[in-house]
Amino acid sequence: MRMGLTQLTVVVAAALGAVTIGSIGVTTAAELSLRHVVQQETRSLRTLVVANTFEKSVLDLETGLRGYLLTAQPRFLQPYRQALAAYPGQARRLKAMTAGSPAQRARAAAITSAVGGYVRNYTRPLIREARTGHLAAARSPRATAAGKAQVDAIRARFAALTQADVRAAAANARSAHRLRSLVLVAGIGSMVLGTAAFVAIAFAVRRTVAIPLRRLAGA
């Protein structure tokens, strides 16, 4: 049974409306998801920056201490003092940046604890020992090796945290690319279906109105 022009127009308009509403819904959901993914990606990148700054402070603690022990000159402790003042704030920022990930938050807490132990149990006692006339003991290979082992362990913890953030940033970038593609496909699909609906209505008008009118005119 053939549909009349009115029926065809109603059916096509209803189908086009449903498709348009569905396309808008998909696009909106994809855009919201994309916004969330971009926020996560930005947070991962900021976490990397904070972690790198924190790690640099740990290296400044080590190099400042080493310079002082080698020269016995207090002025070489300047990088150590600056890092000592800076790292607690960096540790708090790293903890805040990793609040959304229990695994990363645990890594940040372990790093903070390790750095605190390094300062409290190694660098400060060694500086006191050097200042009280036991510079040779503070410079001993045993003391140096103990400090290096602690710093190496801390840097390994930083590496684990940053590698996890790099993987998360890469995964977020892939998700963002897929969501952008989905938004593009939804937009193109809506345009194609709209064009198809217009063509269908035009064809129906031609078949049900224009052709009969020409026949009538010829008669």
C-alpha positions, -999 to +999 in steps of 0.1 A: +000+000+000+014+034-011+015+062+014+002+096+005+023+128+006+010+138+040+016+103+055+051+102+040+059+136+053+048+128+088+068+095+088+099+112+075+096+141+099+091+118+128+121+097+118+142+128+113+131+142+146+140+109+164+174+108+147+181+144+155+172+140+192+193+109+193+222+126+177+219+156+201+219+132+230+249+113+218+268+145+211+260+160+245+270+128+263+302+126+243+310+163+249+305+158+287+327+127+287+353+145+266+353+174+291+359+150+320+387+132+301+404+165+293+402+174+330+418+141+339+445+145+313+453+180+326+455+168+362+479+140+351+501+165+334+501+188+364+509+159+387+539+152+366+551+188+369+546+188+407+564+154+410+593+166+389+597+197+411+596+176+442+622+152+429+645+181+420+643+193+457+654+158+468+684+160+444+692+195+458+691+180+493+717+154+482+739+178+462+739+205+489+749+180+515+776+165+493+790+199+485+792+208+522+809+175+532+835+179+504+844+215+511+834+219+548+821+253+537+786+262+550+778+283+519+775+250+500+745+241+521+724+268+504+707+244+479+701+220+508+684+248+529+663+259+500+651+224+492+645+218+529+622+248+530+604+239+497+598+202+498+570+201+525+548+223+503+556+203+473+547+171+491+513+186+501+506+197+465+515+162+452+492+147+478+464+170+467+470+163+430+468+125+435+437+126+457+415+111+429+436+080+426+441+057+457+472+041+441+489+073+432+480+088+466+496+059+483+528+064+461+528+101+470+525+093+507+553+068+505+576+093+488+568+120+514+576+095+542+608+084+526+620+120+520+611+129+556+631+099+568+661+108+546+662+143+561+654+133+597+676+102+600+704+108+575+711+144+564+706+162+597+726+138+618+754+138+592+755+176+592+757+177+630+785+151+629+804+172+604+800+204+625+811+188+657+845+178+644+838+144+629+840+155+592+861+124+583+834+101+596+807+120+578+827+117+546+833+080+549+823+056+521+799+039+543+780+071+551+781+082+515+768+048+503+739+049+528+728+083+516+730+073+479+709+041+486+682+062+502+681+087+474+681+059+447+651+043+465+632+076+466+639+083+429+626+048+421+594+057+439+591+089+419+597+069+387+568+046+396+545+075+402+554+094+370+552+063+349+517+056+361+507+092+353+523+090+319+502+059+312+471+076+325+477+107+303+482+085+273+450+066+280+431+099+285+445+112+252+432+080+234+398+084+250+396+120+240+405+111+204+377+085+203+352+109+218+360+136+193+356+111+165+322+101+180+310+137+181+322+142+145+304+110+133+272+120+150+273+154+134+279+141+100+253+113+104+227+139+114+235+160+083+234+130+060+200+118+074+186+153+071+196+155+035+182+120+028+149+131+044+147+162+022+154+141-009+127+116+001+101+144+006+111+160-027+107+127-045+073+121-029+061+156-039+072+150-074+055+116-076+023+125-059+018+162-070+040+173-099+036+143-122-003+141-118-005+179-124+015+175-157-007+147-168-038+167-160-024+197-179-017+174-209-052+160-208 
